[in-house]
Amino acid sequence: MQLRRMLMTAAFALLATGAQAQLIVGTDDSASPTIYHIDVSNSDATPLFVGSAAIAWGMAYDHDTNTLYWNNGSTLYSSPFSMAGLTPTNLGTMTFNAATVNFVGLGYRNGKLLGTRNIATEAVYEIDPGTLQATQLYVYPSAFDFGGIDVDMTTTLLFGLNDATGGQGRGLYEIDTNAMTTTLRAPYPVGETDIDGLACYNGLAYYVIDQPGFFYIYDIASGNQVGTLDSPFPGSEVFSAAAYVPDAPVSIESTSWGDIKSRFR
């Protein structure tokens, strides 16, 4: 009985302990392509994968299957997420109306990827990660230039970074694909005009630039900047990509007593 109480205590300790939340970033750097983990508490950068498959225009994370997605133009990649490193799989070429199509930003919601284009036709697209076929959800006004996009999985709201002066100017917008509306939520930092990577989680937005310098953290509700992170990128590129991987506690339903005992021998 005492052993079982000890194991129960250990089990609940496991439930409360998960992988550290991570900001995952990359660029279209072809000279030294690298996908990094960024520790959001101190800006420490850890390479998760180095190689040509790491070239990233957009990035998204599916929490239900622990799958990280990213694209190099029209080519979509995926990997199980692990701090031990990524194992990229080339899923193939994305298409729209049977034609090859590329995207400059990715998000994930309800089993589908969301993507944006900054050339014709500029819109939010829904992409089936199984068939790689895209459909248009919302053709927004061409005065916008949405590069980085992401879905805050805690609210399922879609956000995008607008580099153009159209709409209400440069900044972070909430994009409602059902109502087909855009609402400014936070500005760009002073002096910034081109921010291509975006990750959102639990009310915070991470603006990820494609060069050395700083990433910016904004509180979406207030619209205020609340912090910065150091960029690990060695040079200036065209695109940057980002996704947020939250803590993933161990599930007691999927953990056997034998497994729990083995961890505390």
C-alpha positions in Angstrom: 0.0 0.0 0.0 2.8 2.4 0.9 4.5 1.6 -2.4 1.3 2.3 -4.3 0.9 5.7 -2.5 4.4 6.6 -3.5 3.7 5.6 -7.1 0.5 7.6 -7.1 2.5 10.7 -5.8 5.1 10.1 -8.5 2.4 9.8 -11.2 0.9 13.1 -10.4 4.3 14.7 -10.3 4.8 13.4 -13.8 1.5 14.9 -14.8 2.6 18.3 -13.6 5.9 18.0 -15.4 6.1 18.5 -19.2 8.5 19.6 -21.8 9.4 23.3 -21.6 7.3 25.5 -23.8 9.2 26.4 -26.9 9.3 29.1 -29.6 10.4 27.4 -32.8 11.9 29.5 -35.6 13.5 29.4 -39.0 14.2 31.3 -42.2 14.8 30.7 -45.9 18.5 30.9 -45.4 19.9 28.5 -48.0 23.6 28.9 -46.9 23.1 27.5 -43.4 19.5 26.5 -43.0 18.6 25.8 -39.4 15.4 25.4 -37.3 16.0 26.6 -33.8 14.3 26.2 -30.4 14.3 29.5 -28.5 14.0 29.5 -24.7 11.5 32.2 -24.1 12.9 32.9 -20.6 16.4 33.8 -21.7 16.7 33.8 -25.5 19.0 30.7 -25.6 18.9 29.2 -29.1 19.3 25.4 -29.7 19.5 24.0 -33.3 16.9 21.3 -33.8 17.7 20.5 -37.4 20.4 21.7 -39.8 20.2 21.0 -43.5 18.4 21.9 -46.8 15.1 20.6 -45.4 15.2 23.3 -42.7 14.5 26.1 -45.2 11.3 27.7 -43.9 8.9 30.3 -45.2 6.1 29.4 -42.8 5.6 27.1 -39.8 2.7 25.7 -37.7 2.2 23.2 -34.9 -0.5 20.5 -34.4 -0.7 19.9 -30.7 -3.0 16.9 -31.0 -0.4 14.9 -32.9 2.7 16.7 -31.8 3.5 17.5 -35.4 5.6 20.5 -36.6 4.9 21.6 -40.1 6.9 24.0 -42.3 7.1 24.9 -45.9 9.8 25.9 -48.4 7.7 27.7 -51.0 5.3 25.0 -52.3 7.0 22.1 -50.6 5.5 21.0 -47.2 7.5 19.3 -44.5 6.6 17.7 -41.2 8.3 16.2 -38.2 7.3 14.9 -34.8 8.4 17.6 -32.4 11.3 16.7 -30.1 14.0 18.6 -28.3 16.3 15.7 -29.3 15.9 17.0 -32.9 13.6 16.9 -35.8 13.2 14.2 -38.5 11.8 16.0 -41.5 9.5 14.2 -44.0 8.9 15.8 -47.4 5.1 15.6 -47.7 5.1 16.9 -51.3 3.9 19.9 -53.3 0.9 22.0 -52.2 -1.7 22.8 -54.9 -4.6 25.1 -55.5 -7.0 24.3 -58.4 -4.5 21.7 -59.6 -1.7 24.3 -59.9 1.4 24.4 -57.7 1.1 27.1 -55.0 3.4 28.5 -52.3 2.6 30.2 -49.0 4.5 32.8 -47.0 2.9 31.9 -43.6 1.3 28.9 -42.0 -1.0 28.3 -39.1 -3.0 25.2 -37.9 -6.6 24.8 -36.8 -9.2 22.1 -36.7 -7.1 19.5 -38.5 -6.1 21.8 -41.4 -3.2 24.1 -42.1 -4.0 27.8 -42.9 -1.7 29.7 -45.3 -1.4 33.2 -46.8 0.1 34.4 -50.1 1.5 37.8 -50.9 1.0 37.5 -54.6 -2.2 36.7 -56.6 -4.5 35.7 -55.2 -3.8 37.2 -51.8 -6.0 35.3 -49.3 -6.2 33.0 -46.4 -6.2 29.4 -47.7 -7.1 26.2 -45.9 -4.7 23.3 -46.8 -5.4 19.7 -46.2 -2.1 18.2 -44.8 -3.1 14.8 -46.2 -3.9 15.7 -49.8 -1.9 19.0 -49.9 -4.8 20.6 -51.7 -5.7 24.2 -50.8 -9.0 26.1 -50.9 -9.7 29.8 -50.4 -11.3 30.9 -47.1 -11.1 34.6 -47.3 -9.8 36.9 -50.1 -8.8 39.9 -48.0 -8.3 43.4 -49.5 -5.1 43.6 -51.5 -4.1 46.7 -49.5 -2.9 44.2 -46.9 0.4 42.2 -47.0 0.0 39.4 -44.5 3.2 37.4 -44.2 3.4 35.7 -40.8 0.2 34.1 -39.5 -0.7 31.8 -36.6 -3.6 30.5 -34.6 -3.6 30.9 -30.9 -4.6 27.4 -29.9 -6.0 28.6 -26.6 -8.6 30.7 -28.3 -8.6 29.3 -31.9 -8.3 32.9 -33.2 -6.3 33.5 -36.3 -3.8 36.4 -36.4 -1.6 37.9 -39.1 1.2 40.4 -39.4 0.6 43.1 -42.0 3.7 44.7 -43.6 1.7 47.2 -45.7 0.3 50.6 -44.7 -3.1 49.5 -45.9 -6.0 48.9 -43.5 -5.1 50.6 -40.2 -1.4 50.4 -40.9 1.4 47.9 -40.1 0.7 45.6 -37.2 -0.9 42.5 -35.8 -4.4 41.8 -37.0 -7.1 39.4 -35.9 -8.4 37.7 -39.1 -12.0 36.3 -39.0 -12.3 34.0 -42.0 -16.1 33.5 -41.3 -17.1 37.1 -41.0 -14.3 38.0 -43.5 -13.0 40.9 -41.4 -9.6 42.2 -40.1 -9.1 44.0 -36.8 -5.9 45.7 -35.7 -4.8 44.3 -32.3 -1.2 45.6 -31.9 1.2 47.8 -33.8 4.7 47.1 -35.1 7.6 48.4 -33.0 8.9 51.8 -34.0 11.1 51.5 -37.1 10.0 48.0 -38.1 8.4 47.6 -41.5 9.0 44.0 -42.4 8.2 41.1 -40.0 7.5 37.8 -41.6 7.3 35.2 -38.8 4.5 35.0 -36.2 3.7 32.6 -33.3 0.8 33.1 -30.9 -0.1 31.4 -27.7 -2.2 32.2 -24.6 -2.7 35.8 -25.5 0.9 36.6 -26.5 2.2 37.2 -30.0 5.8 36.7 -31.0 7.0 38.8 -33.9 9.9 37.0 -35.6 12.1 39.0 -37.9 14.3 37.4 -40.6 17.7 38.8 -39.6 19.9 39.5 -36.6 18.4 41.7 -33.9 15.3 41.1 -31.7 12.1 39.2 -31.8 9.2 41.2 -30.1 6.6 39.9 -27.7 3.2 41.6 -27.6 0.3 41.3 -25.3 -2.6 40.9 -27.7 -5.4 42.2 -25.4 -3.6 45.4 -24.5 -1.7 45.9 -27.8 1.5 46.6 -25.8 5.0 45.3 -26.3 6.0 43.2 -23.2 9.4 41.9 -24.1 12.0 40.9 -26.6 14.1 37.9 -27.5 17.4 37.7 -29.3 17.4 36.5 -32.9 19.7 33.6 -33.6 19.8 34.2 -37.4 23.2 35.0 -38.8 22.2 37.1 -41.8 19.3 38.9 -43.4 16.9 36.7 -45.4 13.6 37.2 -47.2 11.3 35.0 -45.1 11.1 33.9 -41.5 8.8 31.3 -39.9 7.7 30.6 -36.3 5.4 28.3 -34.3 4.8 27.9 -30.6 5.0 24.5 -28.9 3.4 24.6 -25.4 4.1 22.4 -22.4 2.9 18.8 -23.0 2.3 17.0 -19.7 2.5 13.2 -19.5 -0.9 11.6 -19.8 -1.6 9.2 -16.9 -4.1 7.3 -19.1 -1.3 6.5 -21.6 1.4 5.8 -18.9 1.5 2.3 -17.4 2.4 1.6 -13.8 5.4 -0.3 -15.0 6.6 2.7 -16.9 6.0 5.0 -13.8 7.9 2.5 -11.6 10.8 2.3 -14.0 11.3 6.1 -13.9 11.6 6.1 -10.1 13.9 3.1 -9.5 
